[in-house]
Amino acid sequence: MNKMVITRWENHLLTAWFSGKEPVELGIEEKSSILGNIYIGKVSNIIKNLNCAFVNFAPDRIGYYSFYDNPVSLFADGKERSLKCGDEIIVQVAKDAMKTKDPVLSGNLNFTGKYAVLTAGKTLIGFSSKITDRSWKEEIRPQLEEILGCEAGLIVRTNAYGHREELVRETKLLLEQFHQIKKDASYRTCYSLLREAEPEYLKSLRGCPQGTLEEVITDQRDVYETIRQYLELYDPESISKLRFYEDKMVSLTALYSLHSVMDQACQKRVWLKSGGYLIIEYTEAMTVIDVNTGKYSGNKKQAEAIRMVNLEAGKEIARQLRLRNISGMILIDFINMKNPDDKAELLEALRGFVKSDPVKTTVVDMTQLDLVELTRKKEKKPLWEQLHQTERHTQES
């Protein structure tokens, strides 16, 4: 079961997920992020040889707009034509600005719900790879196609399985939101913010696997009200799991030892119960994790001791990837094992450990140098970068 705790952390919101008493995910709300926002932008420049355009979505802000990813543009006036400089189009921020790169803009608008993601700009209906019941998918598909027509596509999330009525109701609701965006764009001025992305804590709540939410607890009144409204609309059965924390004697931060949790999540060294430890290093290209036997003092033979420490390390690495939101390419240097069966067991166990991660994580293989390769989908900045940005904003203010 999962417990969600939301409180204030140095003038920012901190969201912490716990599985039992163990923290499994941390996130700092970035007030400066525009990821997911929908604007009316104006095409400022078209670069034909790069097959792209640059679009101003605010008077002093510009974004990159790929024609390859956006073969059809959504014009603010609702008319279809060839794109040219000066045209006003509806765009969504698909990627935040990164270092010297401008934000990436998309005309394929996404509207995310608990059971599905509506994709305006793509008309295909896809299903989460975790839904393996083919007959259920084929049974629901015609009904979804009838609702969507040729207007939009849909990605059916894992939570939708077994919840046909809720999925249908939400699909209609998401389509109405898309219609409202197009209607608003027809009379709003250029650079208008048509839709502000929902807070990160709501996105995280949506991603919680169906039936695993134990409690949502916060000491922030505005957060409590926002979550209550969301649950009333999308998940009324879970309203009883929402609690407002009012104890003046013990803060929510102290109750869940969040200072200690955050400190440990930023440490380079992570100790294992066996006495072994991990070293987590961030580089420009990838994250590198080294596994060491450390203070292991068991009585088992060396080969069996190494096997046990590696398996324990694999489980902890899966937790740390989610806890710190480590993404991109990850290289793990486990303790060397000579037995091929032990290596195969480790890879299989690691694949099982990462299955519970809501962010797609793939165990690729073990190289000839016995280094294990992983990839984890990039959805938001890693925790260390979120904290760095928080500290910078605090200093500036």
Solvent accessible surface area in square Angstrom, and as a share of the most:
residue,aa,sasa,rsa
1,M,125,0.56
2,N,20,0.10
3,K,37,0.16
4,M,0,0.00
5,V,0,0.00
6,I,0,0.00
7,T,4,0.02
8,R,91,0.33
9,W,26,0.09
10,E,95,0.43
11,N,104,0.53
12,H,12,0.05
13,L,19,0.09
14,L,0,0.00
15,T,13,0.08
16,A,0,0.00
17,W,6,0.02
18,F,8,0.03
19,S,48,0.31
20,G,58,0.56
21,K,197,0.83
22,E,82,0.37
23,P,24,0.15
24,V,15,0.08
25,E,25,0.11
26,L,2,0.01
27,G,10,0.09
28,I,6,0.03
29,E,29,0.13
30,E,33,0.15
31,K,142,0.60
32,S,58,0.37
33,S,43,0.28
34,I,22,0.11
35,L,44,0.22
36,G,17,0.17
37,N,11,0.06
38,I,0,0.00
39,Y,20,0.08
40,I,0,0.00
41,G,0,0.00
42,K,75,0.32
43,V,2,0.01
44,S,53,0.34
45,N,69,0.36
46,I,41,0.21
47,I,43,0.22
48,K,176,0.75
49,N,136,0.70
50,L,114,0.57
51,N,73,0.37
52,C,0,0.00
53,A,0,0.00
54,F,50,0.21
55,V,0,0.00
56,N,30,0.16
57,F,2,0.01
58,A,20,0.16
59,P,107,0.67
60,D,128,0.66
61,R,90,0.33
62,I,61,0.31
63,G,0,0.00
64,Y,74,0.28
65,Y,1,0.00
66,S,13,0.08
67,F,48,0.20
68,Y,182,0.69
69,D,81,0.42
70,N,4,0.02
71,P,111,0.70
72,V,110,0.63
73,S,20,0.13
74,L,45,0.23
75,F,11,0.04
76,A,9,0.07
77,D,73,0.38
78,G,65,0.62
79,K,134,0.57
80,E,156,0.70
81,R,98,0.36
82,S,97,0.62
83,L,37,0.18
84,K,116,0.49
85,C,74,0.44
86,G,42,0.41
87,D,10,0.05
88,E,61,0.27
89,I,0,0.00
90,I,3,0.01
91,V,0,0.00
92,Q,20,0.09
93,V,2,0.01
94,A,52,0.40
95,K,127,0.54
96,D,29,0.15
97,A,40,0.31
98,M,92,0.41
99,K,168,0.71
100,T,138,0.80
101,K,151,0.64
102,D,57,0.30
103,P,5,0.03
104,V,45,0.26
105,L,1,0.01
106,S,18,0.12
107,G,5,0.04
108,N,25,0.13
109,L,0,0.00
110,N,69,0.36
111,F,1,0.00
112,T,49,0.29
113,G,0,0.00
114,K,13,0.05
115,Y,8,0.03
116,A,0,0.00
117,V,21,0.12
118,L,0,0.00
119,T,12,0.07
120,A,2,0.02
121,G,55,0.52
122,K,118,0.50
123,T,79,0.46
124,L,151,0.75
125,I,20,0.10
126,G,29,0.28
127,F,33,0.14
128,S,24,0.15
129,S,106,0.68
130,K,121,0.51
131,I,6,0.03
132,T,118,0.68
133,D,48,0.25
134,R,187,0.68
135,S,80,0.52
136,W,31,0.11
137,K,43,0.18
138,E,96,0.43
139,E,102,0.46
140,I,1,0.00
141,R,67,0.25
142,P,79,0.50
143,Q,62,0.28
144,L,0,0.00
145,E,85,0.38
146,E,146,0.65
147,I,36,0.18
148,L,3,0.01
149,G,47,0.45
150,C,121,0.72
151,E,76,0.34
152,A,1,0.01
153,G,0,0.00
154,L,0,0.00
155,I,85,0.43
156,V,0,0.00
157,R,57,0.21
158,T,63,0.36
159,N,12,0.06
160,A,0,0.00
161,Y,104,0.40
162,G,56,0.54
163,H,49,0.22
164,R,88,0.32
165,E,143,0.64
166,E,60,0.27
167,L,0,0.00
168,V,14,0.08
169,R,114,0.41
170,E,4,0.02
171,T,0,0.00
172,K,102,0.43
173,L,40,0.20
174,L,1,0.00
175,L,16,0.08
176,E,105,0.47
177,Q,36,0.16
178,F,7,0.03
179,H,74,0.33
180,Q,90,0.40
181,I,8,0.04
182,K,71,0.30
183,K,130,0.55
184,D,21,0.11
185,A,3,0.02
186,S,74,0.48
187,Y,148,0.56
188,R,94,0.34
189,T,106,0.61
190,C,27,0.16
191,Y,71,0.27
192,S,14,0.09
193,L,69,0.34
194,L,18,0.09
195,R,78,0.29
196,E,125,0.56
197,A,26,0.20
198,E,44,0.20
199,P,44,0.28
200,E,51,0.23
201,Y,9,0.03
202,L,13,0.06
203,K,67,0.29
204,S,24,0.16
205,L,4,0.02
206,R,10,0.04
207,G,24,0.23
208,C,8,0.05
209,P,67,0.42
210,Q,64,0.29
211,G,62,0.60
212,T,39,0.23
213,L,15,0.07
214,E,81,0.36
215,E,29,0.13
216,V,0,0.00
217,I,0,0.00
218,T,0,0.00
219,D,42,0.22
220,Q,31,0.14
221,R,124,0.45
222,D,90,0.47
223,V,1,0.01
224,Y,42,0.16
225,E,54,0.24
226,T,44,0.25
227,I,0,0.00
228,R,72,0.26
229,Q,106,0.47
230,Y,13,0.05
231,L,1,0.01
232,E,86,0.39
233,L,82,0.41
234,Y,15,0.06
235,D,17,0.09
236,P,75,0.47
237,E,151,0.68
238,S,9,0.06
239,I,58,0.29
240,S,103,0.67
241,K,67,0.28
242,L,17,0.08
243,R,109,0.40
244,F,47,0.20
245,Y,24,0.09
246,E,115,0.51
247,D,67,0.35
248,K,189,0.80
249,M,177,0.79
250,V,65,0.37
251,S,61,0.39
252,L,1,0.00
253,T,20,0.12
254,A,64,0.49
255,L,87,0.43
256,Y,40,0.15
257,S,62,0.40
258,L,1,0.00
259,H,125,0.56
260,S,51,0.33
261,V,17,0.10
262,M,6,0.03
263,D,80,0.42
264,Q,115,0.51
265,A,3,0.02
266,C,64,0.38
267,Q,83,0.37
268,K,108,0.46
269,R,106,0.39
270,V,15,0.08
271,W,124,0.43
272,L,13,0.06
273,K,205,0.87
274,S,37,0.24
275,G,14,0.13
276,G,0,0.00
277,Y,37,0.14
278,L,0,0.00
279,I,30,0.15
280,I,3,0.02
281,E,71,0.32
282,Y,79,0.30
283,T,76,0.44
284,E,151,0.68
285,A,70,0.54
286,M,60,0.27
287,T,8,0.05
288,V,51,0.29
289,I,0,0.00
290,D,48,0.25
291,V,6,0.04
292,N,40,0.20
293,T,56,0.32
294,G,41,0.40
295,K,149,0.63
296,Y,51,0.20
297,S,101,0.65
298,G,39,0.37
299,N,159,0.82
300,K,103,0.44
301,K,170,0.72
302,Q,144,0.64
303,A,71,0.55
304,E,62,0.28
305,A,10,0.08
306,I,24,0.12
307,R,62,0.23
308,M,77,0.35
309,V,1,0.00
310,N,0,0.00
311,L,37,0.19
312,E,49,0.22
313,A,0,0.00
314,G,0,0.00
315,K,130,0.55
316,E,29,0.13
317,I,0,0.00
318,A,11,0.09
319,R,53,0.19
320,Q,5,0.02
321,L,1,0.01
322,R,37,0.13
323,L,6,0.03
324,R,4,0.01
325,N,8,0.04
326,I,3,0.01
327,S,21,0.14
328,G,15,0.14
329,M,103,0.46
330,I,2,0.01
331,L,42,0.21
332,I,0,0.00
333,D,52,0.27
334,F,6,0.03
335,I,30,0.15
336,N,103,0.53
337,M,19,0.08
338,K,200,0.85
339,N,72,0.37
340,P,99,0.63
341,D,104,0.54
342,D,24,0.12
343,K,49,0.21
344,A,61,0.48
345,E,63,0.28
346,L,1,0.01
347,L,20,0.10
348,E,115,0.52
349,A,26,0.20
350,L,0,0.00
351,R,85,0.31
352,G,41,0.39
353,F,61,0.25
354,V,13,0.07
355,K,148,0.63
356,S,88,0.57
357,D,12,0.06
358,P,68,0.43
359,V,18,0.10
360,K,148,0.63
361,T,21,0.12
362,T,57,0.33
363,V,10,0.06
364,V,73,0.42
365,D,72,0.37
366,M,33,0.15
367,T,44,0.26
368,Q,187,0.83
369,L,143,0.71
370,D,30,0.16
371,L,41,0.21
372,V,0,0.00
373,E,61,0.28
374,L,2,0.01
375,T,57,0.33
376,R,6,0.02
377,K,118,0.50
378,K,150,0.64
379,E,91,0.41
380,K,61,0.26
381,K,36,0.15
382,P,28,0.17
383,L,1,0.01
384,W,114,0.40
385,E,46,0.21
386,Q,3,0.01
387,L,25,0.12
388,H,103,0.46
389,Q,20,0.09
390,T,4,0.02
391,E,92,0.41
392,R,102,0.37
393,H,42,0.19
394,T,59,0.34
395,Q,151,0.67
396,E,126,0.56
397,S,122,0.79
